[in-house]
Amino acid sequence: MPIPVPGRVAEALRRSTVEVRSGGRRWQGNGSGVALARDQVITNAHVIHEGSLTLVSYEGATVSGSIVKIDRRRDLALLAGPGLGAAPASLRDSDELRVGMPIIAVGNPLGFVGAVSTGIVHAIGPAGPISGQTWIQADLRLAPGNSGGPLADLQGRIVGINTMIVAGGLALAIPSRAVQSFLNRTISPRSLGVVVRPVQVKDRSIGMMILELVPGGSAERASLLPGDILVGSNGKQLRFVDDLENAIDEAPGALLRLDFYRAGQEKLRKVAVRLLPESQIQTSSAA
């Protein structure tokens, strides 16, 4: 059953929601974003494609956009659109959310501008057995084009950024606390320079097998090899894919100490890796 939403709240959210258009001749993508102060917009990184970038306000103002910063691991991007003039939204601490609380989503799905849907918080936490990243899992209707749009409480405060739909129709949103952390970050994210996938190791714990090394990246410089299985970081066992990403972000002095098994060997090895800024790594798809 749809949840009643005050008309003024829905209208304010629509005025804060921005259409994000990006791409080139071969591929054009449309998504959503949320206006912040100073004509800046927060959205999903996966909404941004190579080529032109255009931002369109709910009132129809159309301006060229540019990327201020982007983190493809966290799937967040901050864009600038001078002259956009969209009403800025405010953030609410997502840690205040509770299961069962009513929420609102606004976006531009399937060409419908400013579409509104309502629902409740279904769960808060990891969305699968191998991912430790916290998601707001919401029971509401979303469609392609909602990505990057706001998830808000009944006062219109932003609690998350809508990102994807999972099996069963639940919507996943990045919590506003993670968004605020991204906005506060002033340095380029650090990168290990690897592509990994989760595997089960002999003691039934989760390990991260290195599939590829980015040329000139941190892992290659530390003599790690494809096939190596990472099982620990800075003295803690890796349990989820996101544990490695969190360890990279939180490594003191940009020094990451890894425990790993070399392919075909049973001896646990250790290595200290000096992490490079992501801007110095050749691909943004690596951890």
C-alpha positions in Angstrom: 0.0 0.0 0.0 1.5 3.4 -1.0 2.6 5.6 1.9 1.0 9.1 2.0 3.6 11.8 1.5 3.0 15.5 2.2 2.8 17.2 -1.2 5.3 19.9 -0.2 7.9 17.3 0.7 7.5 15.4 -2.6 7.7 18.7 -4.6 10.8 19.8 -2.7 12.5 16.5 -3.4 11.6 16.7 -7.1 13.2 20.2 -7.3 16.4 18.8 -5.8 16.5 15.9 -8.2 18.6 16.3 -11.3 18.7 14.4 -14.6 22.2 13.3 -15.5 22.9 12.6 -19.1 26.3 11.3 -20.3 28.0 9.4 -23.1 28.9 9.8 -26.7 27.6 8.9 -30.1 27.6 5.1 -29.5 26.2 5.2 -26.0 24.0 7.6 -24.2 23.0 7.0 -20.6 20.4 8.8 -18.4 20.4 8.7 -14.6 19.5 10.9 -11.6 21.4 12.9 -9.1 20.8 15.1 -6.0 21.6 18.8 -5.9 23.8 20.0 -3.1 25.0 23.5 -2.4 27.0 25.6 -4.9 25.5 23.9 -7.9 27.1 20.5 -7.1 25.3 17.2 -7.7 25.9 13.8 -6.0 25.2 10.7 -8.1 26.3 7.1 -8.8 29.7 6.7 -10.5 28.1 4.1 -12.8 25.8 6.8 -14.2 28.8 8.6 -15.7 30.0 7.4 -19.1 32.8 8.5 -21.3 31.9 11.5 -23.4 29.7 14.6 -22.8 28.1 15.3 -19.4 24.9 17.3 -19.1 22.8 18.2 -16.0 19.1 19.1 -16.3 17.2 20.6 -13.3 13.5 19.8 -12.6 12.7 23.2 -13.9 14.4 22.4 -17.2 17.7 24.4 -16.8 20.3 22.5 -18.9 24.0 23.0 -18.2 27.3 21.3 -19.0 28.6 19.3 -16.1 32.1 18.2 -14.9 33.5 15.7 -12.5 34.8 17.1 -9.2 35.7 13.7 -7.9 34.7 10.1 -8.4 35.1 6.8 -6.5 34.1 3.8 -8.6 34.6 1.4 -5.7 32.0 3.1 -3.7 30.0 4.0 -6.8 29.8 7.7 -6.0 30.6 10.8 -8.1 30.4 14.5 -7.3 29.6 16.7 -10.2 29.7 20.5 -10.8 27.1 22.3 -12.9 27.5 26.1 -12.7 24.2 27.8 -13.3 22.1 24.7 -12.6 20.1 26.5 -9.9 18.5 23.3 -8.5 17.2 23.5 -4.9 19.9 22.0 -2.7 18.9 19.0 -0.5 20.0 18.3 3.1 21.5 15.0 4.4 20.2 13.1 7.4 22.4 10.6 9.3 21.5 7.2 7.9 22.5 5.6 11.2 19.2 7.0 12.6 17.2 4.8 10.2 15.3 1.8 11.6 13.7 -1.2 9.8 10.1 -0.3 9.0 10.6 3.4 8.7 8.8 5.0 5.6 11.0 6.4 2.9 10.6 8.2 -0.5 12.5 7.8 -3.7 12.6 10.3 -6.6 14.3 9.9 -10.0 13.9 9.9 -13.7 13.0 6.3 -14.6 12.3 5.3 -18.2 12.0 8.9 -19.3 9.5 10.0 -16.6 11.0 13.2 -14.9 10.6 13.5 -11.2 8.8 10.2 -10.6 8.0 9.5 -6.9 7.7 6.2 -5.2 7.3 5.3 -1.5 8.0 2.3 0.7 9.7 1.2 3.9 13.2 0.3 5.0 13.3 -3.5 4.6 16.8 -4.0 6.1 20.1 -2.3 6.8 23.4 -4.1 6.3 25.2 -6.3 3.8 23.2 -7.5 0.8 25.0 -10.8 0.3 27.3 -13.4 1.9 30.5 -12.1 0.4 29.9 -8.3 0.6 30.3 -6.5 3.9 29.3 -3.1 2.5 26.3 -1.6 4.3 23.3 -0.9 2.2 19.9 0.6 2.9 17.6 -2.1 1.5 14.2 -0.6 0.7 10.9 -2.1 -0.4 9.9 0.3 -3.1 9.5 0.5 -6.8 12.6 1.7 -8.9 13.5 1.4 -12.5 16.4 2.2 -14.8 17.0 5.9 -14.6 16.5 6.0 -10.8 20.2 5.3 -10.2 21.9 8.2 -8.4 18.6 9.7 -7.2 17.6 10.5 -3.6 16.2 8.2 -1.0 14.7 10.4 1.7 12.7 10.4 4.9 9.2 11.9 5.2 10.7 15.3 6.0 12.6 15.3 2.7 16.1 14.7 4.2 18.4 12.5 2.1 19.2 9.2 3.8 20.8 7.5 0.8 21.6 7.4 -2.9 19.5 4.9 -4.9 21.9 2.5 -6.7 20.4 -0.8 -7.9 17.6 -3.4 -7.7 18.4 -6.9 -6.5 16.6 -10.2 -6.8 13.2 -10.0 -5.3 12.7 -6.3 -6.3 14.4 -4.7 -3.3 16.1 -1.4 -3.9 19.6 -0.8 -2.6 20.8 2.6 -1.6 24.2 3.9 -0.5 23.7 5.3 3.1 24.1 9.0 3.6 26.9 8.4 6.1 29.0 6.9 3.3 28.0 9.8 1.0 29.2 12.3 3.7 32.5 10.4 4.1 33.0 10.6 0.3 32.2 14.4 0.3 34.6 15.0 3.1 37.5 13.2 1.4 40.0 15.7 0.0 42.6 13.4 -1.3 42.5 10.9 -4.2 41.5 7.4 -3.0 44.3 4.9 -2.7 44.5 1.8 -4.8 46.1 -1.6 -4.4 46.2 -1.9 -8.2 44.6 -5.4 -8.5 41.5 -7.1 -9.8 40.3 -9.7 -7.4 37.5 -12.2 -7.0 36.4 -14.0 -3.8 37.4 -17.7 -3.3 37.0 -20.2 -0.5 40.3 -21.2 1.1 41.1 -24.4 3.0 39.9 -23.2 6.4 36.6 -22.3 4.8 37.2 -18.6 5.2 37.0 -16.1 2.3 40.1 -15.1 0.4 40.6 -12.7 -2.5 42.4 -14.2 -5.5 44.3 -11.7 -7.6 43.2 -12.1 -11.2 45.1 -9.1 -12.7 47.8 -6.7 -11.7 47.6 -3.1 -12.9 51.0 -2.2 -14.6 53.0 0.0 -12.3 50.4 -0.4 -9.5 51.0 -0.8 -5.8 50.7 -4.6 -5.8 53.0 -5.1 -8.7 55.6 -3.0 -7.1 55.3 -5.2 -3.9 55.9 -8.3 -6.1 52.5 -9.8 -5.7 51.4 -12.1 -8.5 48.3 -13.2 -10.3 47.0 -16.3 -8.5 48.0 -15.0 -5.0 45.2 -15.3 -2.5 44.8 -12.5 0.0 43.5 -13.6 3.3 44.3 -10.9 5.8 45.1 -7.2 6.0 46.7 -5.2 8.9 46.3 -8.2 11.2 42.6 -8.8 10.5 41.1 -11.7 8.5 39.3 -10.8 5.3 35.7 -12.0 5.6 34.0 -9.9 2.8 35.1 -8.3 -0.4 34.6 -4.9 1.2 37.0 -5.7 4.0 39.9 -5.3 1.5 38.5 -2.0 0.2 38.0 -0.7 3.8 41.5 -1.8 4.7 42.9 0.1 1.7 40.9 3.3 2.7 42.0 3.0 6.4 45.6 1.9 6.0 47.7 4.0 8.4 50.3 6.0 6.5 49.1 4.4 3.2 50.9 1.2 4.2 48.9 -1.9 3.9 50.2 -5.2 5.4 48.8 -8.2 3.7 48.7 -11.9 4.5 48.5 -14.2 1.5 49.0 -17.6 0.0 51.0 -18.0 -3.2 49.4 -20.3 -5.7 50.2 -24.0 -5.1 51.9 -23.3 -1.7 50.6 -23.8 1.8 52.9 -21.4 3.6 51.3 -18.1 4.7 53.3 -15.1 3.4 53.3 -11.5 4.5 54.0 -8.4 2.5 53.9 -4.6 3.2 52.4 -2.6 0.3 52.9 1.1 -0.1 49.6 2.3 -1.6 49.5 4.8 -4.5 46.7 7.3 -5.1 44.0 6.0 -7.5 44.8 8.8 -9.9 48.2 7.2 -10.5 46.7 3.8 -11.3 45.9 3.2 -15.0 42.4 1.6 -14.4 39.6 2.7 -12.1 38.0 -0.8 -12.0 40.7 -2.2 -9.8 40.7 -2.4 -6.0 
